[in-house]
Every structure is written in C-alpha cells, then in structure tokens.
Amino acid sequence: RIIALTLTQGLDRAVKNHKIAFNPMKEIQIPKGKTKTVELYSAQEVKVLLKNAKPHRLYALIHLACHTGARRGEICALRWSDFDPEKGSISISKGRGMINGVIVEENSTKSKRGMRTVELDSETVQVLKSHKTRQSQEKLLIGEAWKETGYIFTREDGDPIYPTSAYSIFRTIIKRAGLNAVPFHSLRHTHATELLRNGIPPYIVAQRLGDEVQTILNTYAHAKPEDDQVSADSFAEIIRNA
C-alpha cells in the first residue's frame, strides 16, 4: 500500500510538472490498509499544553498550530510578510520539509485548496506580535551575526528552524506537561474535531484547513464517547416530547 501510494503521488507530481501526460497508477487498485486511529487532545489538554509551552522562545509556534490547525510544514514556511496584524490573518502558500536530510521548500501547499488565508483570533494576533518583539530583541543581542531571512520561526541567529525542530519542541513540551505522546499532526486533528463538535459547518472547517469537505468528514470528524452520550440523551428527549 505504501509503495502504491508513493508511486501515485510521485507520478501525480510528474503530471503536474508536465513530465508525463497521464498517471498510469490511476488504473491500479491500491490495496486497502488498516485504519489508523489518531489520538487527539481534549480542549482541556490543549490548555495544559499551551500553559507548559509558554516559557519557550517559540511558544508562538505551538499556539499557532493549536489555533489554526495548519500543517507543520506550512507553519515552518511562514514569513512575516504572510502575517497581517491589521486584518488579523495569515496567508498560507508554501510548505517547508525535509527529504533525506535535505530541507525542501516549495512555493505551493499539499493541494490547491491549501493556498488560503486563515483568520486569527485576537489572542493569537497578540501572541505573534509578542513573538516579533522577542525576535527583534534577539536580533539586537546578536548584532551583525543576525541573518535577515524574514521567517517567523527562526533560530537565535535568524536562520529558519529545521522542519523537524517543530516536532522536537512539541515532544519536549508534552513530556514536561505529562501529556500522552502524539504526533504534531494531532494538533490539526484536534483543531478540526473541536470545531466540528461545536457546530462549525464542515465547509468552513475545510476552508480553514485547506482541505476538501469530504476529507474533513472522513479524516477529522472524530467522535468521542461523550458525543455518543449526547446522541443517546437527545434521542430519549425526542421520544419523550413526541
């Protein structure tokens, strides 16, 4: 299954780059795999995560991931020119990752829908402003050794952080907080699931995350035991009032 998916994605890119006219993998039936359960954090656990992340110099990275559901590569590729403090939004148009130890940055996202503007709440805007102030202070301290790259999330010398650093920071914080070890991508699942559970329409969640509505429903609509209890109580109430 992994080989088939890898070939499909690689040949899709070849079609996109006009190297071939048609992806022959489209005619191949991809083997079915086991459904992988994604562990989520509750809203309370996200609160604990953010509290423990606050002392870190890149607290804004964890905060932004929790409050936007953006992918790790999208966050690492963000520049200050992508942040509009007046409108309270960030523009996501790039991805930054590592392949065989080599950093790769593309002027595109995982899909066409991934190119999007994400609205921010007032607290997140303030967190990014505070982060920029902190970065300016680091720039003053290091002086001429500072490298002006324009990235939002950098090392102490101004160079952008490695894409793998986001997970390393996340892993350190959740260990200190005593939270279950989950992938960084779980923050995206948590963001989408909590929005859906609180009545935000799937098409809005899809737009926010840069995904298709069906993908949102199939991938991120995680039910929790308490959700089923609500269903049970709601049905009983319907019958009582009939």
N, C-alpha and C positions, 0 to 999 in steps of 0.2 A: 504493500500500500504506500509506504513512504517513497519507494523508488518511483512508482507510478505518479504520485503527486508532484515529486520533484521534477520529473520529466515534463509533466503537463505545464507546470509553472515556468520552467526554463524555455520551453517551446512557445508558450504564450508571449514571453518577452521577445523571442526571436521574431514572431509575427508583428509585434508592436514596433520593433526596430526595423521592420521591412527586410529582414534577412530571409524569411520564408513566407510563402503566401498563405499557408494553411497549417494548423497544428494537427498532425496525424494522431496525437493522443486523444483527440476528441472522439475518435471512433473506438477507443479502447474502454472496456468496462473496468473501472477501478475497483479493486477488491474492497469489501466492506471491512471496517476495523471496529474495534471495541470502542464504545462511547466512553470518553474520558470525563470523569467528574471533576469539575473545577471548584475548589474550595474558596468560599467567599468570606469576607469580613462583614460583620454586622455594623450598623451605624455606630453603635457603642464602641466597637473595636477600632473603627476608623478614628474615633475621637481619641482613644488611647494612643493609637499610632501617631497622630499629629502632635499630641502632647509630648511624647517622647522624642519626636523629631525636631521640636522647636529649637533646641540648643545648637543643632548642626548648622554649619555655614550654608548648606544647600537645602535648608528646610523648605524653601520655596518650591523646589523640585517635587518633593513628596506631596506638598499641599496642592500643587497644580495637577499632579497625576490623580489625586483623590477627587478634586473638584471639577475636573473636565473629562476624565476617562480617556485622555489622549494616550496613544501608544508611547512606549519608552523611546523609540527611535524618533518619533515626532517631537517629543519634548527636548531631546538632546540636540535636535537640529534648530531649535528656536533661536532667533536673534532678536535684539532689542527693537529692530525695525518691524518685527512682527507683532509687537505689543502696542496697543493703542490705549493709553490710560484714560484719555478723554471719553472715548466710546465704551471703554471697559470691555475689551475683546482682544483675542489673539488670532492671528492668521496662521493656519497650518497648511504648508505647501511643500514641505520637504521631509525626508527621512534620513536618519543617520544610524548606521550599524557597523558591525564588524563581520568580515568573512575571512576565515583562515588567518586571523590575527591582523588583518588589514582593514583600516577604517574606510568605509564607503558611505558617501553622502550623495543622495540623488535629489534632483530638483523635481521630485514627484513623491506622492504618497503611495500606500499599498494599493489604492484603487482611485478611480476618478472622483468618487464621492468623498474620498479622503481629503481633497483640496477644499478647505472650508474655513469659515470664520466662526470661532467659538466665543459666545458671550460669557462674561465673568461676573460673579457676584462682587459686591463692594469690598468684602474682606479679602478676596483673592487679589483684587487690584491693589489693595494696600500692601499685601504680602509681597507682591512683585516690586512695588515702589520701594519698600524697605530693603529688598534684596539688591536693587540697583544702587541704593545708597551705600550698602555694605560693600558692594563691588567697587564703588568709587573710592572708598576708604582703603581697600586692599591695593588699588591702583596707586594711591598716594604713598602707601607704605613701601611698595616695591620699586617705585620710581621708574627709571629708564628700562628696567628689566621687564616691565609690563608689556604684554603683546596685545595690541588692539585688534581683536578678532570680531567683535560685535555680538558674540554669543551671549545668551542669557545665563547659561550654566557653564561656568568655567572653573579651571583650577586656580590656584592662588596667583599664577603668573599671567592669567588672561587667556591661556590656551583652552579650547573647549574640552570638557571632560570626555573620557572614553565612554562609549555607549554602555560598556559593561559596568562602569562605575555606578550608574544609577541603581542597578540591582545590588551591588556590593553595599552601598549606603543603606538601601532599603532593608537588606538582610541583617545588617548590624543593628539597625533601629528596632526591628521586630523582635530580635533576640533579647535586646535590653528591655523591651516592653513586655516580654513574656507571652507574645502572641504566637499563634501557630505559623510555621514556616509555609508560606505560599509564594507562588511566582509573582513577579512585579505586575504581570498582566492581569492578575486577580483584581487589582485596583480598578481596571477598566470594567471587568465583570460586575464588581460591586457597585460602581457608579451607575451603570445601566440598569441593574436589577433594582436598586433602591428607587430610581426614577420611575420605573415601570410599576413598582409596588405602590408608589404614592400617586398613581393616576396620571402621570405624564404620558401623552399619546405616543405610541411606538414610532410614528413618523417623525416626531420631534426628537426623540432619543436617537433615531437613526441618523438624522441630520447632524446632531451634536457629535456623534461618534464617527461620522463619516462612513457609514455602512448602509447596506440595504435593509429595508424594513423586515424582510423575511429572515435575514441573517440575525437581526436583533432579536426576533421572536424565537428563532431556533437556538441561538447561541447564548443569549444573555438573559432570557426570561427564566431565571432560576426560581423555582418555588421553594419556600421554606415551610417547615412543619406548622408554624403559626398561621401561614397563609391558608392551609387546608382547614385549620380550626375555624378561621373566619368564614370559609365556604360552608362548613357544617352549620355554624350558628346562623348564617344568612339564610340557608335553605329552611332550617327549622322555623325561623321568623316568618318566612314567606308562607309556609304551611299554616302557621298559627293565625296569620292575618287573612287567609284565603276566605 
